[in-house]
Amino acid sequence: MVTLYGIANCDTIRKARKWLAAHDVEHRFHDFRKDGLERDRLAGWIDTVGWEMLLNKRSTTWRRLDDADKQEIDAARAIELLLAHPALIKRPVLEAGNRLLVGFDEQRYRDALGLA
């Protein structure tokens, strides 16, 4: 089963969901704000792709953080920030079997889902 993680009102999430539907990819949408996010799942993502890929430093949420919160970030600190502020997670995150994709790119989705 394919799971798409993100925030429902995000334009990139809408684009990814529309793309998945257009390609008849059965998937489940997990909204960080409504459904939460488990620490263990987030830690697993960080082990797989690194916290640097998941932490969106270009987001409005990042810009609004206190400067002290932006200092000395490592994996443990990133987990705390991302759990406290899910809007900091670069979106979407797609779990497809043993594949994990961060961000939306049609070709990467095609490859990961075997739709070449």
C-alpha positions in Angstrom: 0.0 0.0 0.0 1.2 3.5 -0.9 0.9 6.2 1.8 1.2 9.9 1.1 2.0 12.0 4.1 1.5 15.8 4.3 -0.9 18.5 5.0 -4.2 18.7 3.2 -4.1 22.3 2.2 -0.6 22.2 0.7 -0.6 22.8 -3.1 2.1 20.2 -3.7 0.1 17.6 -1.8 -2.9 18.4 -3.9 -0.8 18.0 -7.0 0.7 14.6 -5.8 -2.8 13.3 -4.9 -4.2 14.3 -8.2 -1.3 12.7 -10.0 -1.7 9.4 -8.0 -5.4 9.4 -8.8 -4.9 10.1 -12.5 -2.5 7.1 -12.6 -4.9 4.8 -10.7 -2.4 4.4 -7.8 -4.3 3.2 -4.8 -3.1 5.2 -1.8 -3.9 6.4 1.6 -3.5 10.1 2.6 -2.1 10.7 6.1 -2.5 14.3 7.2 0.1 15.3 9.8 -2.2 17.8 11.4 -5.2 15.5 11.7 -3.6 12.1 12.1 -0.3 13.1 13.8 3.0 11.5 13.2 4.7 8.8 15.3 8.2 9.5 16.6 9.4 6.0 15.4 8.2 6.6 11.9 9.9 10.0 11.7 13.1 8.6 13.1 13.0 5.9 10.5 12.6 8.5 7.7 15.5 10.4 9.1 17.6 7.2 9.1 16.6 6.6 5.5 16.9 10.1 3.9 18.5 12.2 6.6 17.0 15.1 8.6 18.4 17.6 6.2 16.1 16.3 3.4 13.0 16.4 5.6 13.5 19.7 7.3 12.1 22.5 5.1 14.2 25.6 5.9 12.4 27.5 3.2 9.0 27.3 4.9 7.1 30.0 6.6 7.1 27.9 9.8 10.9 27.8 9.8 11.1 31.6 9.3 8.8 32.1 12.3 10.8 30.0 14.7 13.0 31.7 17.3 16.6 31.9 16.2 17.5 29.8 19.2 15.4 26.9 17.8 17.3 27.0 14.6 20.7 26.5 16.2 22.7 23.3 16.6 20.3 21.0 14.8 21.2 17.3 14.6 18.9 14.3 14.0 17.6 14.3 17.6 16.8 18.0 17.6 15.3 17.7 14.1 12.9 15.0 15.4 11.7 17.3 18.2 11.2 20.3 15.8 9.4 18.2 13.2 7.1 16.6 15.8 6.3 20.0 17.3 5.9 21.7 14.0 4.8 19.2 11.3 4.6 22.0 8.7 8.4 22.0 8.8 8.4 18.6 7.0 9.1 18.9 3.3 6.1 17.6 1.5 4.9 15.3 0.3 6.5 12.2 1.9 5.6 9.0 -0.1 6.0 5.5 1.3 5.7 2.9 -1.4 6.9 -0.5 -0.2 10.5 -0.1 0.8 10.8 3.3 -1.1 10.7 6.6 0.5 10.4 9.8 -1.6 10.4 13.3 -0.3 9.0 16.0 -2.5 6.9 15.5 -5.6 8.6 14.7 -8.9 6.5 12.8 -11.6 9.4 10.8 -12.9 10.6 9.7 -9.5 7.0 8.7 -8.7 6.8 6.7 -11.9 10.0 4.9 -11.2 9.2 4.2 -7.6 5.7 2.9 -8.5 6.8 0.9 -11.5 4.8 3.1 -13.9 7.6 3.7 -16.4 
